[in-house]
Amino acid sequence: MNRIHYDPDRLREVFHRQPIATLPELKAAMGTEVDLTVFRKLAALDYTTSYSHRGAYYTLNSVARYDAQGLWSHQDVHFSRYGTLLETAAELTSRAPAGYFTEELEAVVQVPAKDALRQLVERGRLQRRPSPDRYLYGAAERARWQEQWAARQAQSDELPAEIALFYGLLDEQQRRLFAGLESLQHGHGGDRRMAELLGLDAATVARGRRELLAGEVLRERIRREGGGRKPVEKKRPK
């Protein structure tokens, strides 16, 4: 039996005529009823699917004109260089200078994003915090999250912008000590107040305050010796 050869150039011709296409349109161009046949040929063309419309539209990355945030829309169909809505929400929220409220991210991606944000928090890929009556979403990495939280507080006039900028330049120990110093200035309730402003745990602020008062400042290390993750011991094959 002769094997039917499907020419991938037929798919290129489709995207030259129109920027996006559905699977039925691509199958018609290839002359096949088999989805897998189209996907095999698409794989060699560096394609992507829409994160809107349940991924029903396809385009080539060479066709898409992504903006600075990695997004591109054709009519009401939306694509991302990061792929799915989940991956797009994770990337954009982690990079956002002050994190995102749900409606802010939705204004950027132009589709509902609440469920995607919830899933990312559940999977530990993002974190969130009430601010004050809705959730602010930000990066899972702690230092980045603290920068985003401080920047958001500066936007709301809770934290002076110059303080937020300065805070973003500090390392882990310096942030803790700065929070402790500011807590001393606020007196009773200062630990909780600074924790809210800077996105820290109150216990971290209290630790910074105690270290300052006791003079326990490590001048050449961010963590105490032995702190942080334990090194993974490499196992030698026997």
C-alpha positions as CSV (number, residue, x, y, z in Angstrom):
1,M,0.0,0.0,0.0
2,N,1.3,3.4,-0.9
3,R,1.7,5.8,2.0
4,I,0.0,9.2,1.5
5,H,2.4,12.1,1.8
6,Y,1.1,15.3,3.3
7,D,3.0,18.4,2.4
8,P,3.5,20.9,5.4
9,D,3.8,23.7,2.9
10,R,0.0,23.5,2.6
11,L,-0.1,24.7,6.2
12,R,2.3,27.5,5.5
13,E,0.1,28.6,2.6
14,V,-2.9,28.8,5.0
15,F,-1.1,31.1,7.4
16,H,0.2,33.3,4.5
17,R,-3.4,33.8,3.5
18,Q,-4.7,34.3,7.0
19,P,-2.9,34.9,10.3
20,I,-4.9,32.3,12.3
21,A,-6.8,29.2,11.5
22,T,-8.9,26.5,13.2
23,L,-8.2,22.8,13.2
24,P,-11.0,22.1,10.7
25,E,-9.5,24.7,8.3
26,L,-6.0,23.1,8.6
27,K,-7.4,19.6,8.1
28,A,-9.2,20.8,5.0
29,A,-6.0,22.4,3.6
30,M,-4.0,19.2,4.3
31,G,-6.8,17.0,2.8
32,T,-7.1,14.8,5.9
33,E,-9.7,14.0,8.5
34,V,-7.0,13.0,11.1
35,D,-6.1,15.5,13.8
36,L,-2.8,13.8,14.5
37,T,-1.7,14.3,10.9
38,V,-2.1,18.0,11.2
39,F,-0.3,18.2,14.5
40,R,2.7,16.2,13.2
41,K,3.1,18.8,10.4
42,L,2.5,21.8,12.7
43,A,5.2,20.6,15.1
44,A,7.8,21.3,12.5
45,L,6.5,24.8,11.9
46,D,6.9,26.3,15.5
47,Y,3.2,26.8,16.0
48,T,1.2,28.0,19.0
49,T,-2.5,27.8,20.1
50,S,-4.7,30.6,21.4
51,Y,-5.1,31.0,25.1
52,S,-8.6,32.3,24.4
53,H,-11.5,30.4,22.8
54,R,-10.4,27.2,24.5
55,G,-7.3,27.0,22.3
56,A,-9.3,26.6,19.2
57,Y,-7.1,28.8,17.0
58,Y,-3.6,28.2,15.7
59,T,-0.9,30.4,14.4
60,L,2.8,30.3,13.7
61,N,5.3,32.2,16.0
62,S,6.8,33.6,12.9
63,V,3.4,35.1,12.0
64,A,2.5,36.4,15.5
65,R,3.5,40.0,16.3
66,Y,4.1,39.8,20.1
67,D,4.2,43.0,22.1
68,A,6.6,43.8,24.9
69,Q,4.6,41.6,27.2
70,G,4.7,38.7,24.8
71,L,1.0,39.0,23.8
72,W,-0.6,39.2,20.4
73,S,-4.2,39.5,19.3
74,H,-5.9,39.0,16.0
75,Q,-9.5,40.4,16.2
76,D,-10.8,38.9,19.4
77,V,-8.4,35.9,19.5
78,H,-5.5,36.1,21.8
79,F,-2.0,34.4,21.8
80,S,1.0,34.5,24.0
81,R,4.6,33.6,23.5
82,Y,4.3,31.7,26.8
83,G,1.6,29.4,25.6
84,T,-1.4,28.7,27.7
85,L,-3.3,31.2,29.9
86,L,-1.9,29.5,33.0
87,E,1.7,30.0,31.8
88,T,1.0,33.5,30.7
89,A,-0.6,34.5,34.0
90,A,2.4,33.0,35.9
91,E,5.0,34.9,33.8
92,L,3.2,38.2,33.7
93,T,2.3,38.3,37.4
94,S,5.8,37.3,38.5
95,R,7.3,40.1,36.3
96,A,4.8,42.8,37.2
97,P,6.6,45.6,39.2
98,A,3.7,45.7,41.8
99,G,2.0,42.4,41.2
100,Y,-1.5,42.2,39.9
101,F,-5.0,42.3,41.2
102,T,-7.3,40.0,39.2
103,E,-8.9,42.8,37.3
104,E,-5.6,44.3,36.3
105,L,-4.3,41.0,34.8
106,E,-7.6,40.5,33.0
107,A,-7.3,44.0,31.5
108,V,-3.9,42.9,30.1
109,V,-4.8,39.4,28.8
110,Q,-8.4,40.4,27.9
111,V,-9.9,37.2,29.2
112,P,-11.1,36.0,32.7
113,A,-8.0,35.0,34.7
114,K,-9.4,34.4,38.3
115,D,-9.3,30.6,38.0
116,A,-5.9,30.6,36.5
117,L,-4.5,32.7,39.4
118,R,-6.2,30.4,41.9
119,Q,-4.6,27.3,40.3
120,L,-1.2,29.0,40.3
121,V,-1.4,29.8,44.0
122,E,-2.5,26.3,44.8
123,R,0.5,24.9,42.9
124,G,2.9,27.2,44.7
125,R,3.8,29.1,41.5
126,L,2.4,32.4,42.7
127,Q,1.4,33.8,46.1
128,R,-1.4,36.2,47.2
129,R,-2.2,38.5,50.0
130,P,-5.3,40.5,51.0
131,S,-4.8,44.2,50.1
132,P,-7.1,45.2,51.9
133,D,-10.4,43.7,50.6
134,R,-9.1,41.8,47.5
135,Y,-6.1,39.7,46.8
136,L,-2.9,41.0,45.4
137,Y,-1.0,38.2,43.4
138,G,2.7,38.2,43.0
139,A,5.8,36.0,42.5
140,A,6.4,32.9,44.5
141,E,10.0,33.8,45.1
142,R,10.1,35.6,48.4
143,A,12.5,38.5,47.6
144,R,10.6,39.3,44.4
145,W,7.3,39.2,46.2
146,Q,8.6,41.6,48.8
147,E,9.6,44.1,46.1
148,Q,6.2,43.8,44.5
149,W,4.4,44.3,47.7
150,A,6.4,47.4,48.7
151,A,5.9,48.8,45.2
152,R,2.1,48.3,45.6
153,Q,2.1,50.0,49.0
154,A,3.9,52.9,47.5
155,Q,1.2,53.2,44.8
156,S,-1.4,53.4,47.6
157,D,0.5,56.1,49.5
158,E,1.0,53.6,52.4
159,L,4.7,53.6,51.8
160,P,6.7,56.5,50.3
161,A,7.9,55.7,46.8
162,E,11.5,56.4,47.7
163,I,11.4,53.9,50.5
164,A,9.9,51.3,48.2
165,L,12.7,51.9,45.7
166,F,15.4,51.7,48.4
167,Y,13.9,48.6,49.9
168,G,14.0,46.8,46.5
169,L,17.8,47.3,46.4
170,L,18.5,45.5,49.7
171,D,19.4,41.9,50.3
172,E,17.6,39.5,52.6
173,Q,19.4,40.5,55.8
174,Q,19.3,44.2,55.0
175,R,15.6,44.1,54.4
176,R,15.0,42.3,57.8
177,L,17.2,44.9,59.6
178,F,15.5,47.8,57.8
179,A,12.1,46.5,58.8
180,G,13.3,46.1,62.4
181,L,14.7,49.6,62.5
182,E,11.4,51.1,61.2
183,S,9.5,48.9,63.7
184,L,11.4,50.6,66.5
185,Q,10.3,54.0,65.2
186,H,6.7,53.0,65.2
187,G,6.8,51.6,68.8
188,H,4.0,49.3,70.0
189,G,2.5,47.3,67.0
190,G,5.5,48.3,64.9
191,D,6.3,44.7,63.9
192,R,2.9,44.1,62.5
193,R,2.7,47.5,60.8
194,M,6.0,47.0,59.0
195,A,5.1,43.4,58.1
196,E,1.9,44.7,56.4
197,L,3.8,47.5,54.6
198,L,6.7,45.4,53.3
199,G,5.1,42.0,52.8
200,L,7.1,40.3,55.5
201,D,6.1,38.0,58.4
202,A,5.8,39.8,61.7
203,A,8.3,37.3,63.1
204,T,10.8,38.3,60.5
205,V,10.5,42.0,61.5
206,A,10.8,41.1,65.1
207,R,13.9,39.1,64.4
208,G,15.5,42.1,62.6
209,R,14.6,44.4,65.5
210,R,16.2,42.0,68.0
211,E,19.3,41.6,65.9
212,L,19.7,45.4,65.8
213,L,19.2,45.8,69.5
214,A,21.7,43.0,70.2
215,G,24.2,44.1,67.6
216,E,24.0,40.7,65.9
217,V,24.6,41.9,62.4
218,L,26.5,39.7,60.0
219,R,28.7,42.0,57.9
220,E,29.9,39.5,55.3
221,R,27.0,37.1,55.1
222,I,23.3,37.3,54.3
223,R,22.5,34.1,56.2
224,R,24.3,32.7,59.2
225,E,26.7,30.0,58.5
226,G,24.8,26.8,58.1
227,G,21.6,28.6,57.2
228,G,19.6,28.2,54.0
229,R,19.1,24.9,52.2
230,K,21.3,22.0,53.0
231,P,23.6,21.0,50.1
232,V,22.5,17.8,48.3
233,E,25.1,15.1,48.7
234,K,26.1,13.5,45.5
235,K,25.8,9.8,45.5
236,R,28.7,8.0,43.8
237,P,27.8,4.8,41.9
238,K,29.1,1.8,43.6
